[in-house]
Amino acid sequence: MPLDEHEFDLLAERWLQRLEDHLGELDPDDCDASLSMGVMTLEFADGNRFIINSHRAARQIWMAANVQAWHFSYDAQQDRWIDQRSGQDLLPLLTQLVSEKVGYPVEI
């Protein structure tokens, strides 16, 4: 059963807050994470940015990083966000991308 708007908003907010909590532990000189109104911005030392946001109309979390974009739909059975095209899981993918960007292993 698809999420209604309210359920999606609560779920997406919880996940984005979780990401901000973990990424906020990084040295801000390496990666500065900020979350505002459903949009998370990760700014790196080289000036590059990753954008992760909730997209209510599609009931997805969207991510733009390294000139690519992903659209993650929620899988309630596994409590994960999965990209509709590649099948990639948001958390491992973001962990990999951020780790590569900062130059050391990151855990999310």
C-alpha positions in Angstrom: 0.0 0.0 0.0 1.5 3.4 -1.0 2.3 5.9 1.7 -0.1 8.8 2.0 1.3 12.3 2.1 1.5 12.6 5.9 3.1 9.1 6.3 5.7 10.0 3.6 6.5 13.4 5.2 7.1 11.8 8.6 9.2 8.9 7.2 11.3 11.1 4.9 11.9 13.6 7.7 13.0 10.8 10.0 15.4 9.5 7.4 16.8 12.9 6.5 17.3 13.7 10.2 19.1 10.4 10.6 21.5 11.3 7.7 22.1 14.7 9.1 22.9 13.3 12.6 25.5 10.9 11.2 27.0 13.3 8.7 27.1 16.1 11.2 29.7 14.1 13.1 32.2 14.6 10.3 34.8 17.4 10.4 32.9 20.4 8.9 36.1 21.2 7.0 35.6 17.9 5.1 31.8 17.8 4.8 29.3 20.3 6.2 25.8 18.8 6.4 22.8 21.0 6.8 19.1 20.1 6.7 16.3 22.7 6.1 12.7 22.2 5.1 13.3 18.7 3.7 16.5 19.5 1.8 19.9 18.3 2.9 23.0 19.9 1.5 26.4 18.4 1.9 29.1 20.8 1.1 32.7 19.5 0.7 36.1 21.1 1.0 36.5 21.3 -2.7 33.2 23.3 -3.0 31.2 20.5 -4.5 27.7 19.8 -3.1 25.4 16.8 -2.8 21.7 17.6 -2.5 19.3 15.1 -0.9 15.6 16.0 -0.6 12.2 14.6 0.0 9.9 14.8 -3.0 6.4 14.6 -1.7 4.5 14.4 -5.0 6.6 11.3 -6.1 6.8 9.9 -2.5 10.6 9.6 -3.0 13.9 10.9 -1.7 15.9 12.4 -4.5 19.7 12.7 -4.5 22.0 14.6 -6.8 25.8 14.0 -6.5 28.7 14.0 -8.9 26.5 15.0 -11.9 24.2 12.0 -11.3 20.7 11.8 -9.9 18.8 9.0 -8.1 15.2 8.7 -7.1 14.7 6.4 -4.1 11.3 4.8 -3.2 10.6 3.4 0.2 10.6 -0.4 0.7 8.6 -0.9 3.9 9.4 -4.6 4.1 13.1 -3.9 4.3 13.0 -0.4 5.8 15.2 1.0 3.0 15.1 3.5 0.2 15.8 1.9 -3.2 16.6 3.7 -6.4 14.0 3.0 -9.0 16.4 2.6 -11.9 19.6 1.0 -10.5 18.2 -0.9 -7.5 20.8 0.8 -5.2 20.1 1.3 -1.5 20.4 4.9 -0.4 22.5 4.3 2.7 25.3 2.2 1.2 25.4 4.4 -1.9 25.6 7.6 0.1 28.2 6.1 2.4 30.4 5.2 -0.6 30.0 8.6 -2.3 30.8 10.6 0.9 33.7 8.3 1.8 35.2 8.8 -1.6 34.7 12.5 -1.4 36.3 13.0 2.0 39.0 10.4 1.5 38.4 8.2 4.5 35.7 5.6 5.5 32.5 7.1 6.7 29.7 5.3 8.5 26.1 6.3 8.0 
